Amino acid sequence: MEGPQSLKEEPFFDEAYADMVLAEPRGTPPGTQVEFLDRQILSHLSHPRVLDHCCGFGRHLQALTAKGYDVAGLDGNAEFLVFARREWNLDVPMFAADGLDPVPGGPYDVLLSLDASFSCFPRASATALLNVMREALKPGGELVLHIENPAFDERYLNERGWFRGRNGQMALEERDTSEPGICVLIQTRFHPQPGGGYRASLHRQRLCYYTDEEMRALLRSAGFRVLAAWGDWRGRPVDPDRSDLIYHCRRD
């Protein structure tokens, strides 16, 4: 089998990635996140139109639809949208578009940016991305932005670990944090072959870390007012020992 250095690099976010996340969920389950959002925000609004921005393969869309919300999804990965329709039998609007492009179908009452999708964009695009989100909302519309807490990750996350997918594939994931403010996820995946053995592939994704202070400043500069911030999906305050930074904001 080829070593990782000799492997051709392939896209990080593909169907094999979705299968691994569904087999071994990471972080707080989407259903639990949606229950929190319903209790804290959505149930207090009158028939809100909700956009899941960078919706991935549809886990939050499925949970929101199950609660009866008028929801749409947007993602730059058309493969994920096909996967979402097949996996969850979703019949909601889904737009294949880059997250930095103007959002179709708006304006919306609520925009969700969950599971650190914001961090997948280059740091230089952060302000432009927030401006796109702002323009997708009605005046007074609400944004929920969720990223990882870098203070927690630095203390508690392992630098490497193994994950197994639903179809027998496995992945060794390593985290490179040598560049300040950046975490590079490096996965070497092993795909079972019909005749036996495995095919190996290499996948890499850069994630931009933001401190609580940095994120609040970015939100203010983009015309958002932070109404509340939580350190986890139980609604506890932001703290270095809590894994999340969750912001509930309103468009000014």
Secondary structure by P-SEA (a helix, b strand, c coil): ccccccccccccccaaaaaaaaaccccccaaaaaaaaaacccccccccccccccccccaaaaaaaaacccbbbbbccaaaaaaaaaaccccccccccccccccccccccbbbbcccccccccccaaaaaaaaaaaaccccbbbbbbbccaaaaaccccccccccccccbbbbbbbbcccccbbbbbbbbbbbcccbbbbbbbbbbbbbbbcaaaaaaaaaaacccccccccccccccccccccbbbbbcccc
